[in-house]
Structure formats: C-alpha cells, structure tokens
Amino acid sequence: MRNASPIEPVSLDSLERQARRQYDGGHFQAAIDKFDEVVTRMEGDLGQDHPRTLDNRNDLARACRAAGRFDRALSLYRQLLDLLVGQLGPDHPDTLRGRSRIANTYYAAGRYQEAMRLFQDVMAQRTEVLGWDHPDTLRSRSSLANSYYAVGSYKRAVDMHQETLAARRRVLGLDHERTQASQTRLAEARQAAMAGEAGQTT
C-alpha cells in the first residue's frame, strides 16, 4: 500500500484571492478566517512591516468592520496607524487615511461623537497638508457632514454637504460618483432639515 502524498499548503496568492472573493461575496466571517491565515503567514514569511502584510491586515480590519466586529476592527486599524506613523510620519497622506479608517469604524459602530471629533481632526490635517479642495480633504468633509446628519444637526449637515458638492463639481466633475453621492446626501439633509422645521411649527 502506497503512502498518501503529503497535502501541499495553499499558496499565499491563492489564499488572498479566496479571502477577497469571500469579502466581495458578502461572506465576511469566511473572509476574516482567510485573511487571518494570510496575515499570520505573511508576518512569518515577509515580516510585520512589509507592505503586502500591511495591505492584508487592512483588508482583515475592513472585513471585521463589515461583519460588525467593531472592537477588533478598531484594534487592527490602531495597530496599522502606529506602524504608519512610525514609517511615514503623522502627516503623510497614507497615515491620514489610516486615521480616517478609524473614524469610519466609529461611525459604522454608531459612535458618532467620536467619529465626528476624529473626522474634524483629519479634515484639518488634510486641509493643511493637501489643500482645501483635494479629493481626500473633500472625503473628510463629506464624512463629517454625514456625522452631523447622524446626530440630528441637519442644518450643519446641509451647509457642509453644499460646500462639498460645489467643490466636487469643480474638482471631480458633474458625473463623478462622489459628486453624485454628495448631491444625494445634500438632498437627504435638506429633507430632514425641512421636516425638523415643520415639526417645530406644529
């Protein structure tokens, strides 16, 4: 009787593809399991600070956020942020994206006040480093406006969405998906603001 051939380990490239397919299909827990395996193997083979390891750790955090595992997502995003600050400095665009991901996770978890404070900080940094009408700065403005809306500050949401929409039309064009998203968000904020005013007069 012949001995069974040893089972070859799945390649990292294949595992990455499997993890991303699970994420794209909305199977977030399955994606988390795959990304966990990918990150563990990459940390051993490539090191914790390797760009490919960091990319997959970010994907793992994103899958955790999508699955509603906000505490783990925040922990992973904070670890990534510490590495980015150490490698690139606190004002690098990639570092600011790392901070924005933490704010987005607060928002997804319904922790709107914490999200709002961090979005404000990131927007101020991006304005200083990248400029007022840089697409990343405009994303921060839009996210902050969404936070105002979430806590019922509809007038502030309207004002900020209006400014962001005007800037996106100028910078990105009328047909860009983010311009259209701003238009939709502005309409929603205006409707909520008018409903709030109507409720106060009845």
C-alpha positions in Angstrom: 0.0 0.0 0.0 1.5 3.3 -1.1 1.8 6.2 1.4 -0.6 9.1 0.6 1.2 12.1 -0.9 1.5 15.0 1.6 -1.0 17.7 1.1 0.6 20.8 -0.3 -0.1 24.0 1.6 -2.3 26.5 -0.2 -0.2 29.3 -1.7 -0.5 32.8 -0.3 -1.6 34.2 -3.6 -4.4 31.6 -3.7 -5.4 32.4 -0.1 -5.5 36.1 -0.8 -7.8 35.5 -3.8 -10.1 33.3 -1.7 -10.3 35.9 1.0 -11.2 38.7 -1.4 -13.8 36.5 -3.1 -15.4 35.9 0.2 -15.4 39.6 1.1 -16.7 40.6 -2.3 -19.5 38.0 -2.0 -20.5 39.4 1.4 -19.3 36.3 3.3 -17.5 38.4 5.9 -16.8 35.8 8.6 -15.3 33.5 6.0 -13.2 36.4 4.7 -12.0 37.1 8.2 -10.9 33.5 8.6 -9.0 33.6 5.3 -7.4 37.0 6.0 -6.3 35.8 9.5 -4.4 32.9 7.9 -2.9 35.2 5.2 -1.7 37.8 7.7 -0.3 35.2 10.1 1.7 33.5 7.3 2.9 36.8 5.8 4.1 38.1 9.2 6.2 34.9 9.4 7.4 35.0 5.8 7.7 38.7 5.0 7.6 40.5 8.4 5.0 42.6 10.1 6.1 45.8 8.3 6.1 44.5 4.8 3.7 46.5 2.5 1.9 43.3 1.5 1.4 42.3 5.1 0.0 45.7 5.9 -2.4 45.6 2.9 -3.8 42.3 4.1 -4.0 43.4 7.7 -6.0 46.4 6.4 -8.3 44.1 4.5 -8.7 42.0 7.6 -9.8 45.1 9.6 -12.2 46.1 6.8 -13.8 42.6 6.9 -14.1 42.8 10.7 -15.9 46.2 10.3 -18.2 44.8 7.6 -19.0 41.9 9.9 -19.9 44.2 12.8 -16.8 43.2 14.8 -16.0 46.8 15.5 -13.7 46.3 18.5 -11.4 44.0 16.6 -11.5 46.3 13.6 -10.5 49.3 15.7 -7.7 47.3 17.3 -6.3 46.3 13.9 -6.7 49.8 12.5 -4.9 51.3 15.5 -2.0 48.8 15.1 -1.8 49.8 11.4 -1.9 53.5 12.3 1.0 53.1 14.8 3.1 51.4 12.0 2.2 54.2 9.5 3.1 56.9 11.9 6.5 55.2 12.6 7.2 54.6 8.9 5.8 57.7 7.3 5.2 60.3 10.0 1.9 61.7 11.3 1.1 64.0 8.3 1.6 61.6 5.4 -1.5 61.1 3.3 -1.4 57.3 4.0 -1.3 58.0 7.7 -4.2 60.3 7.4 -6.1 57.6 5.6 -5.4 55.3 8.5 -6.9 57.8 10.9 -9.9 58.2 8.6 -10.5 54.5 8.7 -10.7 54.6 12.4 -13.2 57.4 12.2 -15.2 55.4 9.7 -15.3 52.5 12.1 -16.5 54.7 14.9 -19.3 55.9 12.5 -20.2 52.3 11.5 -20.4 51.4 15.1 -22.8 54.2 15.9 -20.2 56.1 17.9 -21.0 59.3 16.1 -19.4 61.8 18.6 -16.1 60.0 18.5 -16.3 59.8 14.7 -17.1 63.5 14.4 -14.1 64.6 16.5 -11.7 62.4 14.5 -13.2 63.5 11.1 -12.7 67.1 12.2 -9.1 66.4 13.1 -8.3 64.6 9.9 -10.1 67.2 7.8 -8.0 69.9 9.4 -4.8 68.0 8.8 -5.7 67.2 5.2 -6.6 70.8 4.6 -3.2 71.9 5.8 -1.2 69.1 4.1 -3.1 68.5 0.9 -5.3 71.7 0.4 -8.9 72.6 0.9 -10.2 71.0 -2.4 -8.1 67.9 -2.6 -10.3 64.8 -3.1 -9.1 63.3 0.3 -10.0 66.5 2.1 -13.4 66.5 0.4 -14.0 63.0 1.6 -13.3 64.1 5.2 -15.7 67.0 4.7 -18.4 64.6 3.4 -17.8 62.2 6.3 -18.1 65.0 8.8 -21.3 66.2 7.2 -22.7 62.6 7.4 -21.8 62.6 11.1 -23.7 65.9 11.6 -26.7 64.3 9.9 -26.5 61.2 12.1 -26.7 63.2 15.3 -29.5 65.4 14.0 -27.6 68.5 13.2 -29.3 68.8 9.9 -28.5 72.5 9.2 -24.8 71.9 9.7 -25.0 68.8 7.5 -26.8 70.8 4.8 -24.1 73.6 4.9 -21.2 71.2 4.7 -22.7 69.0 2.0 -23.5 72.1 0.0 -19.9 73.3 0.2 -18.6 69.8 -0.6 -20.9 69.3 -3.6 -19.8 72.6 -5.1 -16.1 71.7 -4.7 -16.6 68.2 -6.1 -18.4 69.6 -9.1 -15.4 71.8 -9.7 -12.6 69.3 -8.9 -14.2 65.9 -10.0 -16.9 66.9 -12.5 -20.6 66.6 -12.5 -20.7 62.9 -13.4 -18.2 61.6 -10.9 -19.7 59.1 -8.5 -18.6 61.1 -5.4 -20.2 64.3 -6.8 -23.4 62.4 -7.3 -23.2 60.9 -3.8 -22.8 64.5 -2.4 -25.9 65.5 -4.3 -27.9 62.7 -2.8 -26.6 63.3 0.7 -27.4 67.0 0.4 -31.0 66.3 -0.7 -31.5 63.9 2.2 -30.1 66.5 4.7 -32.3 69.2 3.3 -35.4 67.0 3.5 -34.5 66.2 7.2 -33.9 69.8 8.0 -37.3 70.8 6.5 -39.1 68.1 8.3 -37.5 69.2 11.6 -38.6 72.8 11.0 -42.1 71.7 10.1 -42.2 69.6 13.3 -41.2 72.7 15.4 -44.1 74.7 14.0 -46.8 72.2 14.5 
